[in-house]
Amino acid sequence: LLTGIFFLLSSFKKYYPPWISLMLWNMSRNPLQYTWLVVLLVLSSGVAVLSAALGSTLDHSYRDKIAYDVGSDARIVLSSLGSVGRIHSLPSLSNFLGNLPGVQKFSKAKRGIGNIGQGADSFTFNYLAFETEKITLWGREDFSAQSTDIVFGDIPSEVMTPAIEIPIGATEIGINVKPDSNYPLVSLWLILRDANLKYKVITLGTADPSKWSKNKAVIPDSLVEPLQLVSVQISEPGFGASGTPGKMFFDDLFAILNSEEVILEDFEDYSEWVIIPTSSGPGDSISIEEEAAVTGRFGFSFEFGKEMNNGIRGLFWGTYGSYLPVVVSQTFVDNSGFGFGDYLFLDISQTLVIGKI
């Protein structure tokens, strides 16, 4: 081996820079003078190899421990929903995964960048969102001063927004609506929640601007009763300040039960209706007006601007305090100035939500 190395070096010596040849000649004439350097190189190489091997072993150990604690068989990473072919929405993705043979349980998670505020004064942060009721929590002790059981112990698996109960056995649901103008791209939605906490968008189509219209649609049989109505929304293509401003009248939210109309909400007062946030400043508004009534004395006048929240505007049933629970790091607290118990107005992937630390 040494002979081979000698001939190899001899054949390449004419291509070496002069300083390499001079250095090797000096070392060959007095090798003991450079013993400490050789020993140092050997020790450094040994430590580097040991560190790499130990680090790789510990990394595999942590991954195996996580896989054992979680008990999952697969982890699917999607760069976008469109990368799954025909899947273009979260509900369709959930249906696709749930119908795969052999899949017993799955949970969704999302990483991204969020913002608090707008413009130069906005605060940017990284977030991780997941379904707490479907995921097995774990954590590395060297990454947190507290265990995951303590950190997430006070966070409920589902923050139940108060909602309007729909009679069991109802076959259709609808609302009386009259826009002040023609909005061909604006569609009226009702958002339902079933007993399994699954949400369903009921599309009522567009409204006739010339008169009051009773827009209604069939309640899908796939929803598990009892059902609740959580939101009345208007949808329009686009994001941000690209919507069409205007006004709509709402009155008598109803359901069809045994071929008879049952009033769920008469809009005679504000009750627990809250505007879906569309901007950090002044946004949409609701008012009670006699002109907006089909039956009774009053109805809702919903006035909306150009700002949209992920393409929607509208109302949801709940009090202030219907929020998304969040866990933040000490770095977030130090840099943002918010603390435990504070409410946050968050921009999460172009969707505005209210969070609470």
C-alpha positions in Angstrom: 0.0 0.0 0.0 2.8 2.4 0.9 4.6 1.6 -2.3 1.5 2.3 -4.3 1.0 5.6 -2.5 4.7 6.5 -3.2 4.4 5.9 -6.9 1.0 7.7 -7.0 2.5 10.8 -5.3 5.6 10.6 -7.6 3.5 10.6 -10.7 1.6 13.7 -9.6 4.4 15.7 -8.0 5.0 17.8 -11.1 1.4 19.1 -10.8 1.7 20.0 -7.1 2.2 23.7 -6.0 5.7 24.3 -4.8 4.7 25.0 -1.2 3.3 21.4 -0.8 6.5 19.9 -2.0 8.6 22.1 0.2 6.5 21.2 3.2 6.7 17.5 2.6 10.5 17.6 2.1 10.9 19.4 5.5 8.7 16.9 7.2 10.6 13.9 5.8 14.0 15.3 6.9 12.8 15.9 10.5 9.6 14.0 11.2 9.8 14.2 15.0 9.4 18.0 14.8 5.9 17.6 13.4 4.7 14.7 15.7 2.5 17.0 17.7 0.8 18.2 14.5 0.2 14.6 13.3 -1.2 13.7 16.8 -3.5 16.7 16.7 -4.8 15.8 13.3 -5.5 12.2 14.3 -7.3 13.4 17.5 -9.4 15.9 15.5 -10.3 13.4 12.9 -11.3 10.9 15.6 -13.5 13.4 17.4 -15.2 14.5 14.2 -16.0 10.9 13.2 -17.2 10.2 16.8 -19.4 13.3 16.8 -20.9 12.5 13.4 -21.7 8.9 14.4 -23.1 9.8 17.8 -25.2 12.6 16.4 -26.6 10.3 13.7 -27.3 7.6 16.3 -29.1 10.1 18.6 -31.2 11.5 15.7 -32.3 8.0 14.7 -33.1 7.2 18.4 -35.3 10.3 18.7 -37.1 9.5 15.4 -37.7 5.9 16.5 -39.0 7.1 19.9 -41.3 9.6 18.2 -42.6 6.9 15.8 -43.2 4.6 18.8 -45.1 7.3 20.8 -47.2 8.5 17.9 -47.9 5.1 16.4 -48.4 6.4 12.8 -47.6 4.4 9.8 -47.1 7.3 7.3 -46.5 11.0 7.1 -47.7 12.8 4.0 -46.2 16.2 3.1 -48.1 18.2 0.4 -46.6 21.3 -1.1 -50.1 22.3 -2.3 -53.5 20.8 -2.5 -53.2 20.7 -6.2 -50.3 18.2 -6.0 -52.8 15.5 -5.2 -54.5 15.6 -8.6 -58.2 16.0 -8.3 -58.0 17.2 -4.7 -58.5 20.9 -4.5 -59.8 21.6 -1.0 -59.4 20.4 2.6 -62.8 18.6 2.7 -62.0 16.7 -0.5 -58.6 15.8 0.9 -60.1 14.5 4.1 -62.6 12.4 2.1 -59.8 11.1 -0.1 -57.6 10.0 2.9 -60.6 8.7 4.9 -61.7 6.4 2.0 -58.3 4.9 1.4 -58.3 1.1 2.2 -56.6 0.4 5.5 -56.7 3.9 6.8 -58.2 3.9 10.3 -57.3 7.4 11.5 -55.6 10.5 10.2 -55.0 14.1 11.3 -54.2 17.3 9.4 -51.4 19.8 10.3 -50.1 22.9 8.6 -47.0 25.0 8.9 -46.8 28.6 7.7 -46.1 32.2 8.4 -48.7 34.5 10.1 -48.9 38.2 10.8 -50.3 40.5 13.5 -51.2 43.9 12.2 -50.5 45.5 8.8 -47.8 47.5 7.1 -44.5 48.4 8.7 -45.7 47.8 12.2 -46.9 44.2 11.5 -45.3 41.3 13.5 -44.5 38.1 11.6 -44.3 34.7 13.2 -44.1 31.0 12.2 -47.0 28.8 13.2 -47.9 25.1 13.4 -51.6 24.3 13.4 -53.0 20.8 14.1 -56.1 18.9 15.2 -55.6 18.5 18.9 -58.4 15.9 19.3 -56.8 13.6 16.6 -53.1 13.8 17.3 -50.9 12.1 19.8 -48.9 14.8 21.5 -45.2 14.3 22.2 -42.2 16.5 22.9 -38.5 16.5 23.5 -37.6 17.3 27.1 -34.5 19.3 26.0 -36.7 21.6 23.9 -39.2 22.7 26.5 -39.2 23.4 30.2 -42.7 21.8 30.5 -44.2 18.6 29.2 -46.8 18.6 26.4 -49.4 17.4 28.9 -48.9 20.6 30.9 -48.6 23.0 27.9 -51.7 21.7 26.1 -53.6 20.6 29.1 -55.8 23.8 29.3 -56.5 23.8 25.5 -59.8 22.0 24.7 -59.9 19.8 21.7 -62.8 21.9 20.2 -63.7 25.4 21.1 -67.5 25.1 20.6 -68.9 28.3 19.0 -72.5 28.7 20.2 -74.8 27.9 17.3 -78.5 27.8 16.2 -80.1 24.4 16.7 -81.7 22.9 13.6 -84.7 20.6 14.3 -84.0 16.9 14.0 -85.6 15.6 10.8 -85.4 19.0 8.9 -84.9 18.4 5.2 -84.2 21.9 3.9 -82.8 25.2 5.2 -82.9 28.7 3.8 -83.2 32.4 4.4 -85.1 35.4 3.1 -82.7 37.8 1.3 -82.9 40.9 -0.8 -79.7 42.7 -2.1 -79.8 46.4 -2.9 -78.2 45.8 -6.3 -77.2 43.0 -8.7 -74.2 41.0 -7.5 -73.7 38.2 -10.1 -70.5 36.9 -8.6 -71.8 36.9 -5.0 -73.1 33.6 -3.7 -75.0 33.1 -0.4 -73.8 30.4 1.9 -75.0 28.8 5.1 -72.5 26.9 7.3 -73.7 23.9 9.2 -72.0 21.7 11.8 -73.1 18.2 12.6 -72.8 15.9 15.7 -69.3 14.8 14.5 -68.1 18.4 14.4 -67.9 18.3 10.6 -68.7 21.5 8.8 -70.7 21.7 5.6 -71.2 24.6 3.2 -74.8 24.9 2.0 -74.9 27.0 -1.2 -78.0 29.0 -1.7 -77.0 30.6 -5.0 -77.4 34.3 -5.9 -80.2 36.5 -4.8 -82.7 38.5 -7.0 -82.1 42.2 -6.5 -85.6 43.2 -7.7 -87.6 41.5 -4.9 -87.3 39.4 -1.7 -86.3 35.8 -2.5 -86.6 32.7 -0.3 -83.3 31.0 -1.0 -83.1 27.5 0.3 -81.3 24.2 -0.3 -81.5 20.5 0.7 -79.7 19.4 3.9 -77.3 16.6 2.9 -78.1 13.2 4.4 -74.4 12.6 5.1 -74.6 15.1 8.0 -75.1 13.4 11.4 -77.9 15.0 13.5 -78.3 17.0 15.6 -77.2 19.9 13.3 -76.4 23.5 14.1 -76.1 26.6 11.9 -72.9 28.6 12.8 -72.7 31.2 10.0 -74.4 33.1 7.2 -71.8 34.1 4.6 -71.6 35.7 1.2 -68.8 34.4 -1.1 -67.1 36.1 -4.0 -64.0 35.1 -6.0 -60.9 37.0 -4.9 -58.9 37.9 -1.8 -58.2 41.1 0.2 -59.8 44.4 -1.0 -61.1 43.0 -4.3 -64.7 42.4 -3.3 -67.8 44.2 -4.5 -69.2 46.6 -1.8 -72.9 46.7 -1.2 -75.8 45.9 1.1 -78.1 42.9 1.7 -81.3 42.5 3.8 -81.7 39.3 5.8 -84.9 38.1 7.5 -86.4 34.8 8.8 -83.8 32.1 8.7 -85.9 28.9 8.4 -85.9 25.1 8.1 -88.4 22.8 6.4 -89.7 20.1 8.8 -92.5 17.8 7.7 -93.2 20.1 4.7 -93.7 23.1 7.1 -91.5 26.1 7.6 -89.9 26.5 11.0 -88.4 29.9 11.9 -84.9 29.4 13.4 -84.0 33.1 13.6 -86.3 36.1 13.0 -83.6 38.9 13.1 -85.8 41.1 15.3 -82.7 41.9 17.5 -78.9 41.5 17.3 -79.0 38.4 19.5 -75.5 36.8 19.4 -74.7 37.7 15.8 -71.1 38.8 15.2 -69.5 40.2 12.0 -66.8 38.0 10.4 -63.6 40.1 10.6 -62.3 41.3 7.2 -59.7 43.9 8.3 -58.0 45.2 11.3 -59.7 48.6 10.9 -63.4 49.5 10.4 -65.1 46.7 8.4 -68.6 45.4 7.6 -71.6 46.3 9.8 -75.1 45.1 10.6 -78.1 47.2 11.6 -81.7 46.5 12.5 -84.1 48.2 10.0 -87.9 48.0 9.3 -87.1 48.1 5.6 -85.3 44.8 6.0 -88.3 42.9 7.4 -90.5 40.4 5.5 -92.4 39.3 8.6 -92.3 40.9 12.1 -91.1 44.5 12.6 -87.3 44.3 11.9 -84.8 42.5 9.8 -81.0 42.7 9.3 -79.3 45.1 7.0 -75.8 43.8 6.3 -73.5 46.4 4.8 -70.2 45.1 3.4 -67.1 46.7 1.9 -64.4 45.6 -0.5 -62.3 43.8 2.2 -62.8 40.0 2.3 -61.7 37.3 4.7 -60.4 34.5 2.4 -63.1 35.4 -0.1 -66.0 35.6 2.3 -67.9 38.2 4.3 -70.8 37.7 6.6 -72.0 36.8 10.1 -71.5 34.0 12.7 -73.5 33.1 15.7 -71.4 33.6 18.9 -70.2 36.0 21.5 -66.9 37.8 21.6 -64.7 35.2 23.0 -65.2 32.6 20.3 -61.5 32.3 19.6 -58.7 30.0 18.4 -56.5 28.9 21.4 -52.8 29.3 20.7 -49.6 28.4 22.5 -46.7 30.8 22.0 -43.0 30.7 22.8 -41.2 33.0 25.2 -39.5 34.5 22.1 -42.9 35.4 20.7 -43.9 37.0 24.0 -40.7 39.0 24.2 -40.8 40.3 20.7 -44.6 40.9 20.3 -45.4 42.3 23.7 -48.4 40.0 24.1 -48.8 37.8 27.1 -51.0 35.1 28.7 -54.7 35.7 28.3 -54.4 38.3 25.6 -56.5 38.2 22.5 -54.8 38.4 19.1 -56.1 39.4 15.7 -54.2 37.0 13.5 -53.7 36.8 9.7 -53.2 33.1 9.1 -52.6 32.3 5.4 -54.8 35.2 4.3 -57.6 34.2 6.8 -58.3 36.6 9.7 -59.0 34.8 13.0 -59.2 35.8 16.7 -56.8 33.9 18.9 -56.2 33.8 22.6 -52.9 33.0 24.3 
